Amino acid sequence: MLHNQPRVIGTETEFGISCPENPAVSPILTSTAAVMSYADALGLGARRTRWDYEPESPLRDARGFDLRRYAMNHAPVLEPNAMGAANIILRNGARFYVDHAHPEYSSPEVTDALSAVIWDKAGEIIMHRAARAATQAGIGQDQEHWDLKTYKNNVDGKGASYGTHENYLYRRDTDMATIEQGLIPFFVTRQIMTGAGRVGLGQQGDTAGFQISQRADYIETKVSLETTLNRGIINTRDEPHSNADEWKRLHVIIGDANLSEYSQFLKVGTTSLVLDAIEAGVDFSDLALESPVDDVYRVSRDLTCTATLRGEDRKTERTAIDIQRIYRDRVIDAADRGVISLSDVEKKVIEVWGEILDDLESDPLSTADRLDWTAKYALLDGFRQRGTGEWDDPRLALIDLQYSDCDPEKGLYYALVRRGKIRTLVDPDDVTAAIDTPPTDTRAWLRGRLVDRFSSEVIAANWDNLIVTPTHPQRIELSSPTAANATATYDITESAKSVDDVTRYLTSSGVCDVTPLPSP
């Protein structure tokens, strides 16, 4: 990007959770147990940082209006130990909490696709450790030592879908209509690279078959503010968690939960590059589709990747591969013309993007060593051919679920990696380090290090602020998502004896604003 700041990226994953020994137990109870037990295992417990809801505006629409949820028009007041309200700010700068009836891991802010993979994979380990901690500690009033299972997927097989969301900052002066025009065909078709694969067709999954995307059947309109109903290809939430005069945040809800590092890398990397091109004025209007919502379903159910999608002009016919190639070609052209710049990671994204499209065109199953949906299909189809030969075999749905199991000893994805059947991109040691270490190039550094070193003095946090109580309450403003990085704050975060030392340094250095708050 030819901007003063790199694009800031983050991901959110709501994990599936179940209790095989007591299937009727409330998922809110088990999710709360997982988060609270992990807090205790980290030594945070009652000292954990609460989430500051005051600055949030989830119903502000990027199209220029607000929806109102609260009669008094203020943020909810939640007891931090209440059922369903559990929340931790992790040492790596991430947020781990209960969202509705699911444990959710929201990654720390990063600035490239490879880092997005690393801190996303760290979330899988954190989720498994949290479930194990809950089992060991005991669940509910009777402290039952039930075994909890967690899954990185998007469907429960009973009609419900839970989200895997992506977040990308983009310039405030970029028109929302331009974003919609440029991204709708892209999101409709990128699932051929980023789909997680699913047994069952339709929201209930009651029609036999296999499809590319777990999320596709739950997309119902082109553009929407909602995330749990009437879901849109484009989500219009305007809550930047940064300087609102400079940035908007693209909140993407159409994506699947990926275990494949290649799928995750391409999902985040290609989307960021297309945003670069849109911000640079590259025109994608000729790719507009006649029926984009129907095309989401069409692409998801076309395992050959050869189905054609009709353009808005009702004349042009292109496959999903064709459309993705055009996006890639225009990104490359924009870089060649110097209107966008490419980092080494972005060059790698473009390289892998091209390789995957070529392989999908030649033989989709040739990507089974890199992509989730083809890896899962190859696994399931082999079993199907040895069994009934039908997709309604209930054992196939169990294999589908086991692929997404977060237990590294039982999850089929991890087994395929160990057997060399699925390739990876990142060093496992980097993932292990990311469990407790924040990214160095964003404000997540300061957030994570303060929580690690001074958790009892960090009483509340949001993405763009920290409330600390050294000698008196103060708010550390983090409206710039890259300002309080390790380059700017490493010396003080590692040498400080108290939060007072940190706030004095931040004030004197001008890294970020620190404002006093009224004493409680």
C-alpha positions, 0 to 999 in steps of 0.5 A, spaced: 500 500 500 502 506 498 499 509 505 503 512 511 501 505 515 500 498 513 493 495 513 491 493 519 488 486 519 484 481 525 480 475 525 475 472 529 473 465 530 467 463 534 468 455 535 463 450 536 463 447 543 460 440 545 459 436 551 458 428 549 457 426 556 452 431 557 449 433 550 443 437 553 448 442 557 448 449 556 453 451 551 453 458 554 455 454 561 461 450 557 463 456 553 463 460 560 467 454 563 472 454 558 474 461 558 474 462 565 478 456 566 483 458 561 483 465 565 485 461 572 490 457 568 494 463 566 494 466 573 489 471 571 482 469 575 479 475 578 484 479 576 483 479 569 482 485 565 474 486 563 472 489 556 470 496 556 464 496 551 463 504 552 466 506 546 463 500 541 458 502 536 456 495 533 450 498 529 453 504 526 452 503 518 457 504 513 452 507 509 451 513 513 445 511 518 445 508 525 440 502 528 439 503 535 439 497 540 438 500 547 432 504 549 437 509 553 442 509 547 448 506 552 452 500 552 450 494 556 453 494 563 455 486 564 457 483 571 464 480 568 463 473 572 456 473 569 454 467 565 455 468 558 459 474 559 466 471 561 472 475 557 480 475 557 485 479 554 490 475 553 498 476 553 498 476 546 494 482 545 488 477 543 481 477 546 478 471 548 471 471 551 463 468 550 460 470 544 452 468 545 453 461 546 460 460 543 467 461 545 470 466 541 478 468 539 479 475 536 486 475 534 491 481 535 492 486 530 497 484 525 499 487 518 500 481 513 497 475 511 503 470 514 502 474 521 494 473 520 496 465 519 500 465 525 496 468 530 490 465 528 493 458 529 495 460 536 488 461 537 486 453 535 491 451 541 488 456 546 481 454 544 484 446 546 487 448 552 481 452 554 477 446 553 482 441 557 482 446 563 475 446 564 475 439 564 480 439 569 477 444 573 470 442 573 464 445 570 457 448 573 455 448 580 457 441 581 464 441 578 463 436 573 469 433 570 466 433 563 470 432 557 469 438 552 470 438 545 471 444 541 471 445 533 473 450 528 467 450 524 461 454 522 455 449 522 452 445 527 448 440 522 442 443 525 441 449 522 445 454 526 451 457 523 456 461 527 461 466 524 469 466 522 470 474 521 475 478 518 477 485 519 481 490 514 482 497 516 481 501 509 481 509 508 475 513 510 475 516 503 473 510 500 466 510 498 462 504 500 459 503 493 465 502 490 467 497 496 461 493 494 462 494 487 469 491 487 468 486 493 462 482 491 464 478 485 470 477 489 467 474 495 462 470 491 468 466 488 474 466 493 470 460 496 474 456 491 480 457 495 478 458 502 472 454 503 472 449 509 468 444 505 461 441 508 457 435 508 450 437 507 446 442 502 442 447 505 442 450 512 439 444 515 444 440 511 438 435 510 440 434 503 445 429 501 451 432 498 458 435 499 459 443 498 465 447 498 463 452 503 460 452 510 457 459 510 454 459 503 447 457 505 447 462 510 448 468 505 441 471 504 442 478 501 448 482 497 449 488 503 447 488 510 449 490 517 446 484 520 451 478 522 446 473 525 440 473 520 439 476 513 447 476 512 450 479 507 455 478 502 458 485 504 457 487 511 456 494 513 458 495 520 462 502 521 466 501 527 473 502 526 476 501 533 481 506 530 481 514 528 474 514 525 476 520 521 481 516 517 479 509 517 473 505 516 473 497 518 471 492 513 468 487 517 467 480 513 462 475 515 462 471 509 468 467 510 469 460 513 473 457 519 480 455 516 484 450 518 489 450 512 494 455 513 494 456 505 486 457 505 487 462 511 493 465 507 489 466 501 483 468 504 486 474 508 492 476 503 488 476 497 482 480 500 487 485 503 490 486 496 484 487 492 482 492 497 489 495 495 487 496 488 480 498 490 483 504 494 488 505 488 482 506 483 482 500 480 475 499 476 472 492 477 465 494 475 465 490 469 465 484 474 458 485 477 454 479 477 447 478 475 445 474 481 450 474 486 447 471 492 444 465 488 452 465 485 454 464 492 450 457 492 452 456 485 459 456 486 459 452 493 456 446 490 460 446 483 466 441 485 469 442 478 469 449 479 467 450 472 460 453 473 459 459 469 456 466 472 452 471 468 455 478 469 450 484 470 450 485 463 446 478 462 451 477 456 458 475 460 459 468 462 465 467 467 467 461 471 469 463 479 476 461 476 476 466 471 473 472 475 479 470 480 484 470 475 482 477 473 482 480 480 489 477 480 491 480 474 489 487 475 492 487 482 499 485 478 498 490 473 496 496 479 503 494 482 507 494 475 504 501 474 506 503 481 499 505 484 500 500 489 506 497 492 508 489 494 511 487 500 515 480 500 509 477 503 504 480 498 508 477 493 508 470 496 500 471 496 500 473 489 504 467 487 500 462 491 494 465 488 496 463 481 498 456 483 492 454 486 488 457 480 492 453 475 491 447 479 484 448 481 483 449 473 487 442 472 484 438 477 481 441 483 483 435 487 490 436 486 490 442 491 488 437 497 495 438 500 493 445 501 486 447 501 481 445 506 475 443 502 479 439 497 483 435 503 476 434 506 473 432 500 478 427 498 478 424 505 470 423 505 470 421 498 475 415 499 471 413 505 464 414 501 467 409 496 469 404 501 462 404 504 455 406 501 457 410 496 452 415 498 453 422 501 447 421 506 451 416 510 451 419 517 458 417 518 461 422 513 458 428 517 462 425 523 468 425 519 466 432 517 466 434 524 472 430 526 476 434 521 475 440 525 476 438 532 481 442 535 484 436 539 491 435 535 491 428 537 484 427 535 483 432 529 483 429 522 486 435 519 492 435 524 493 427 523 493 429 515 499 434 517 503 429 521 502 424 515 505 429 510 498 429 506 497 437 508 502 442 507 503 448 512 506 455 511 508 457 518 513 455 523 510 451 528 515 454 533 512 461 531 505 459 532 507 456 539 510 463 541 504 467 538 500 464 544 503 468 549 507 474 545 503 479 541 505 482 534 511 487 534 508 492 529 501 494 532 498 496 538 497 489 540 504 489 543 502 494 548 496 491 550 499 484 551 505 486 554 501 490 560 496 485 561 502 480 561 506 484 566 501 488 570 494 485 569 492 487 576 493 494 574 489 494 567 482 494 569 479 494 562 480 494 555 478 495 548 481 495 541 483 502 541 484 504 549 486 501 555 484 503 562 489 502 568 489 504 575 496 505 577 496 511 583 489 513 579 485 511 573 488 513 566 485 512 559 491 510 554 488 512 548 490 507 542 486 510 536 492 509 532 493 501 531 500 501 529 503 507 534 504 503 540 508 498 537 514 494 540 519 499 536 516 505 540 515 502 547 519 495 547 524 498 552 519 501 557 514 495 557 520 490 558 523 495 564 517 498 567 516 497 574 509 499 574 504 502 570 505 508 572 512 508 569 509 506 562 504 512 562 509 517 564 513 514 558 507 514 553 505 521 555 513 524 555 514 521 548 508 522 545 507 515 543 499 516 545 495 520 549 494 518 556 488 522 560 486 522 567 479 519 569 475 520 575 476 516 581 471 511 582 
